[in-house]
Amino acid sequence: MFRAAFFGSPAFAVPCLDALREVADVRAVICQPDKPAGRGLALTPPAVKVRALELGLDVWQPTKVRKGDLAERLRALELDVGVVVAYGRILPATVLSAPRLGCVNVHGSILPRWRGASPIQHAIVYGDRETGVDLMQMDEGLDTGAVLAERRTPIDPDEDSAELGARLASLGAALVREDLPRFVRGELTPRTQPDEGVIFAKLLSKDDGNLDWTKPARAVHDQVRGLRPWPGTQTTWNDAPLKILRTHVVEDAGHHGAPGEVLGADAQGIRIACGQGVLAIDELQEAGRKRLSASAFLSGRGIPVGARLG
């Protein structure tokens, strides 16, 4: 077995850690420090740390990666390779070069499209029909290194970022299990990323969830599912925030109202006119209240036909 270190933090990275454990001697797992979470703001460990401790692996949680002794500690392990999966920090050259073969990254897109922090969400929001995961040789740029191996998959028109993320995590694990050993043996040919087609997936914020009803119904639906579960999407009604949790495009509905206008509210959902087409809201949540299906919402407070959202 070759010697490896694993860098990762969220649940997306856990299948890759499990796969690495199958094919390598994992000498260290490096993840982000525990962070406050929940209403009580209790310190909560990242998912990778939880899994690593279950596997009996040595966990490191450095507060800084550019300063301190991280690179020196890695060199002392005499590593063959470092594997990075959604670690959450940019690694300096001293860390990237500490293993004999450097570090590789499992990235959730088909590079060079959607380099950056949130490739899965952006692929859905922008209506991509296909995505994948790349095994990439890391350099000091932002997801600019040569691609070593790739797995592709279609995007279902109604799946959300959590569902697609789970599938891509499994594909990433397959890259680690099947292609990483080939890389260590020198059997993979690096492919330089083309200059054409470079698009960046910026770090998401709550503001990215503001819905614009003047967009086509399909684009609004893609935004809702792409930003579910986080950061979520929202509009306003009666000058109050209204979270939109699940939607579907109403096929062959025509267009019979101004953008944001409620065209119908019944068992088939709350139907909203968009700039092109009609979108039905299936699940929603008012501020300070629990999430409700459209039918439950309508049986309680309700929303009148002709009302305007946004």
N, C-alpha and C positions, 0 to 999 in steps of 0.2 A: 504493500500500500504506500501511496505517496503521502507526504506530510502537508497539512493544510490548516489555514486559519479561516474562520468565517466571520464576515461583517454583515450584520443585519439587525433590524429592530421589530417591524410590525408582523402581523400574522401572515401577510403575503410571503414573507421570507421563510416561514417555518418548513414548508415542504422541501425547499432547497436544502435546508440544514439537515433534514432527515435523509435526503438523498446523498448528501456529502458524507454523512456518517457511514453509509453503506459502502462507499468506495475509497475512503481516505482515513488516515489517522488525523482526526481533528484535534489539534493541540491547543487551540484557544478559540473562544467565541467572543467577538467584540460587538457590543450593542450600546444604544443610547442609555444614559442614566435613567433611573426611575423618575417618573413625573407625577405631579398631582393630577387626580382624575375623579370624576363623579362629584356629586353635591357636597360630599364631605372633604373633597380635595385630598384624599388619602394618597400617599405615595404608591404608585402602581408600576410594577415592572413591565417592560416590553414583552411581547409574546415570545420573541426569540429567547430571551433570558429564561422565561418559564420553561420552555421546551429544553433548552440546553441543560438546565439543572436536573430535569427529569432524566436526561440521558447521561448524567454524571460528568458533564464537560466543564472545563475551566472557563468561567465567564469574567470578562473585563468590561468595565464601563467607564472609560476615560471621559473626563469633562472637557478636555482639549485634545485635538489630534495634531495640530501644527506645532505645539510646544509640548515639552515634557519628554518622557522616555518611551513613548509607544513604539517608534521605529526600532529603537535599540532592543526592546523586549521581544519584538517580532523576529529580529535577526538572531537573537539567542535561541529561538526555537528551531532554527535550521529548516525553514519551511521550503517546500517546493512551489506552492502557489497560495495566494489569498483569493477567496471567493466573496464578492460583495453583492448583496441583494437588498436593496431599499434600506441601506444603513442610515441615510438621512444627513450625512455630512460629506463635504468634499475632502478627499484625502490628499495630502501633500506628496510630493515626489519621493521623499524619504520613506514614507510608509508604503507607497506603491511599489518601490523597488526593493523592499526588505526581503520578500520571498525570492527564491532562485529564478522563477519564471514570471515574477511580477504578480499583478492582481488582475482578475477577470471579473466582469460584471454581468449579472443576469438582468436584462432591461426589458420592461413590458411594452415594447413596440417593435415595429419593423423599421430599423434605423436606415436613413437619417430622419425619418418622420417621427415627430414627437420625442425629441430629446428633452430631458429635463425632469421636473419633479412629479408631474401628474399625467403620464402618457395614457393611462387606461381611461380616465375620465374624459380627456380631450378627444380621444378616438371616438367615443360614443357621442359626445356633444356635437362634434362636427360631422356626424353622419357617416363615418368610415364603415365600409362593408367588410373589411378584413383588418386583422391586426396579428400580433404574434409576440414572441419573445426572442431576444438575441443574446447569445453568449459573446461578449465583447472583451477584447484586450484593453485594459484601462490605460489612459495617459492622463496628463494634467488638464485636458480640456473637459468640457461638459458633454459626456457621452459621445466623444469624437473618435474613439479608438477603432481599430480594425475589428470587423465582425468575424467570429470564428465558426459559429454554427447558428442555425435559426430554426424555429418552429412557427408555422402559420396556422391561423384559424379564422373562420368567418365570424362576424358579429351578428347575433340574432337581433332583428329590428326592435325587439321589446325587452331585451335583457339589460340589467342595470350594471353599474360599475362593480358592485360587490360580486354579482354572479360571474361577470367576465373576469374579474380579478382572481376568483377561485380557479377558473379554468386555466388562466395564464400561469398561476402558481404551479399547477400540476405540470404544464408544459415546461416551465422553468426547471422543475425537479427532474424531468426527463433529460434536459440538456446537461444538468450536473451529473446525473447518473450515467448517461451514455456517451456524451461528447467531451466532458471535462477530462476523463482518463485518457482519451485520444489526444487531447491537447498536451497533457503532461508527457505523453510518449512521443510528441512531435509529429503526429499524424494529420493535423489540421493545417490548412492553408489559410492564413489571414486574408480577408477581403477588405481593402480600403473603402471607406464610405464615400459615395459620390458627393460632389459639391451641389448637385441639383437635388431638390426635394427636401432641403433642411427646414424643419419647422420645430419651434420650441413650445413645450408644454409648461407654462408658467405655474408657479405655486398658487393654488386656489385660495380664495377668500370668500367670506359670506356674500360679498357684493356680486360675485359671479352667479349667484342664485336668483337674482332679480329677473323676473320673467317679462318679456316684451311681447305683448299680444299682437303686435303688428307683424311679427314674423310668421312664416307658414306653420301650420299645425304640426307638421312632422318635425320642424326645427325646435319648437317649444317642447314637444314630447321627448326629443333627444336630449334636451337640456335637463328635463326632469329626471330621466332615467340615468343620464350620465353623472349627475351630481347627487345621486342617491347611493348610499346613505349620507355622505358628507360632501360639500357643505349644505346640501339641501337647496330647495327652490322655494320662492315665495312671491306673492303678489299682495295687493291690498284690496280691502272691501270695506266700505264705510269708513275710510281713512284709518283702518286698523290692519295690522299684518295678518296674512293668511298663508300658512304653509301648504304647498301643493306636493303631495307625497307620491301619488300614483295617477297615471293618465293613460289614455289610449286615443289613437287617431280615429275619428269617425269617418269611415270610408264612404265615398259617394254622397256626402252630406250637402254638397254645394256650399254656398256662402251667403248668409241671409242677415248679416248684422255687422255693426261696427266692431273693430278689434276690442276684445275684452267683454263684449256683451253676452249675457246669459241668454242662450236661445232655448234652453229646455232644462228641466230639473225633475227627474223621475228615476225609476228603477234602472234605467240605462246609464245613469250618471248625470253630472252637471255639465251640459254641453256649452262650450265657449267659442264664440266666433274669433277666428284669428285673421291675420292679414291675408292668408290663403287657406281655406279649409276650416274644419271644426275639430276641436279637441274636447274630449270628455274627461272630466276629473273623477277618478274612482275613489281616491282617499285624500283627506285633507285634515288640517288642524288649525284651530283658532288659537291665538295667544293665550297661554294660561290654561288651556283645556286639553283633553286627551285627543289623540288621533282617532278619526272616525271614517268609516266607509261613507261614500256619498249617500247611500240609502239611509244610514243611521243619522247622518247630518240633516237630511231633508225631513226625517220624521221628528226631529227636535226643533231646532231654530229655523232651519231652512234658508233658502235664498230665492228671491223672486225672479221670474223671467223678466228680462229687460234691465236688470241690474248691470252695472259695469264694474269689472275688476280692473285693478291697476289705476 
